[in-house]
Structures are given as C-alpha cells and as structure tokens.
C-alpha cells in the first residue's frame, strides 16, 4: 500500500519529496525508491 502512495506522489510531478517528512524523504532517496518503484509496480492510475 505504501508503495502505491509513494508512486502516486512521484507520478504527480513537481517536488513530491517536499510533501514527505524530511527523514522519510532521506530514507527513500537512500534506498533508491523512485527507481525501484518504477520497475516493480505497475501503473494503476
């Protein structure tokens, strides 16, 4: 569920990281969430 929410934020464009808690944005950057979610989740919207 969390992956889909993050993917929606990414697809909405703009600075989606600014909508997250700073620690959450840092963690997602460290694990390469944007790249990973683009490859493992199918678009559902």
C-alpha positions in Angstrom: 0.0 0.0 0.0 2.8 2.4 0.9 4.5 1.8 -2.4 1.4 2.8 -4.3 1.0 6.0 -2.4 4.6 6.9 -3.0 4.3 6.1 -6.6 1.3 8.4 -6.9 3.3 11.2 -5.3 6.1 10.6 -7.8 3.7 10.5 -10.8 2.0 13.7 -9.7 5.2 15.5 -10.7 6.8 18.5 -9.0 8.7 18.3 -5.8 6.9 15.2 -4.3 9.7 14.9 -1.7 8.6 18.2 -0.1 5.3 16.6 0.9 7.1 13.9 3.0 8.7 14.1 6.4 12.4 15.0 5.9 13.6 11.8 7.4 11.2 9.8 5.1 12.4 11.6 2.0 16.1 11.0 3.0 15.4 7.3 3.6 13.6 6.9 0.3 16.5 8.6 -1.5 19.0 6.2 0.2 17.2 3.1 -0.9 16.5 4.4 -4.4 12.8 4.2 -4.0 12.0 6.2 -7.2 14.0 3.8 -9.4 12.8 0.7 -7.6 9.1 1.7 -7.6 9.3 2.5 -11.3 10.4 -1.1 -12.0 8.3 -3.2 -9.5 4.9 -1.5 -9.5 2.6 -1.5 -12.5 0.7 1.8 -13.1 -2.7 1.6 -11.7 -4.0 5.0 -12.5 
